[in-house]
Amino acid sequence: MRQFEMPNETDKVSLDQMCSSYGFVASKFLFAFQTRELRGEVRDFRAFRNKLVAALSKKPVEFNQRLADLKTNGKAAEASLLTLLRELKETPGPHLQARHWKLALEETSKMALTHWKSVIAEAKRKLAHTLKRFNDQDRHYACWLLCGVNRQFFELLDRRIPVPNPEVSFDRNYCLSYDRPLSSKTLRSIAGVVRRTVNKVRRDSVCYPRTQAFHNRIDFDASCYTVRSTEDAQFLELMSLQPGKRISLRLKGRSKIRGTLQLIRDTAGTYSLRVYVPQQCEEKRKTGTVIGIDLGYTEMMATSEQELLGTDLGQYFSAISDKRRKNSEGRNRMYSLFRNLLKKSGKDKLAKAERIRKNNLGRKKQRARYIRDIGVIKTIVNRELNLLFTRKTNPIKEIVVEDLSARMKVHFGKKWNRRLSGWMRGYLQERIRYKARKFGIEVNEVNPAYSSRECPRCHCTDKENRQGNSFKCSLCGYHGHADLVAALNILGRLGDKEIRIGMPPSRVKAVLDGRYVGWKSLNHTVSDKTSGVARVVNESPRSASSKSELRSNVVNFQRFSTPYPEVA
């Protein structure tokens, strides 16, 4: 992200108009690609773009004749796009340049193409059980219908029956045998099943993308900007709505700029520049240590080396959440007053309602405050990760993190639910992966279920083990900081073949309970009722043969019975 000095008011108004025009044209393209007429054009947007450019280059008489032919042939969507682009081209005042609407066309076509790929992937998932009842040839015909965003897929959506061509090698990959060609009735039946599934996915699961009329960004490829450097600063000159005139931005700092740029406009009305540059990554480290990392709320992370990083992060999270709650309560009161004033008659009441809407219900300052607060948290996260991954003593070769892709089920009360909803765990995970890849560190994910409750010595998972940030095993007395204990457990699950990613928590608990039983069979636990401290007494088998027999029964638990050091 490159920061720059905000331009003068004239240039800022021009940028606002450019974003608005770009978003308006993009919304028209996106709607056109949704129609039955043009949805097949997303497969090759360049050919469609060249078709539009060829039609726009015609003289007025030929262009009008082209529009009449399109409308006669039932191609109203393409005619509407040509009319819009012709108006932009002939507008005497400021208007969107041709290069920008081509970029909008490319962007929206990729959005629509991604939508259809998502529909196909979800339809395949829903059809997986049904296809098991088909024979090989019927199943491969159904897979051929959903092999990609191709001709047969859109023919299927148009309620036609696609017929595979045996002469095409691509089709032979999906239809095994043509010694017994499929009958028309079989083709119609299979196509009907696939079509109904696709329509259900489009209706319930995967929605078509949308874009607002006022876009929050605009793209600039290499032909839309120039970079000029002086001794004092670096300047970026962007294409504007007026041909031949460019908007000059004074950048803060210096760096190489190339490729497609994105000018981002947030809800506060401020702009930032996103520059894509290749990141030079270090070679994969071959020597070093392996550590486990537990992500937390009060502390950013805890490591298996008994370190707590970002200890002040939870205070920032709570402060931001509480401040937003307080501001929301005031806004809700003002919004209630605003609605009550609108229900009343009188010029004074309506004038007061308008003042409240203008001065108390805006989002500009609220968004600016939130961006400023989140910037502090992002700074802390990146600083701590840089210090961890670039340390000179005992460098890190590999890290083990918890898989937090599952939806977090929060049930801790209204206040803490609000705070946890603002926990930037997605940003933390993204930064860990990015920094690790940059510095050549391997990342492995493990199942985090019960990692904060499991005792690393006896594998007891009693919910009484953890009280806040304090951990004390109710069986063996092992104690320490809860996050540090969780980091030890996460490191211990590296290479664990019994606890895998995606395994439900109930099955994880069953595995841990089995290990706990195995540990108890090797160790006898006695609770001192007077002191309230549990102590472990090793069993003394009657004979060497009985000891050997006992250990053979719990051989699966031996690798987990090594006690960890006490955590301070």
Summary of the structure (lengths in Angstrom):
residues: 568
radius of gyration: 31.7
end to end distance: 41.1
largest distance: 107.1
contacts: 1580
relative contact order: 0.07
helix: 51%
strand: 14%
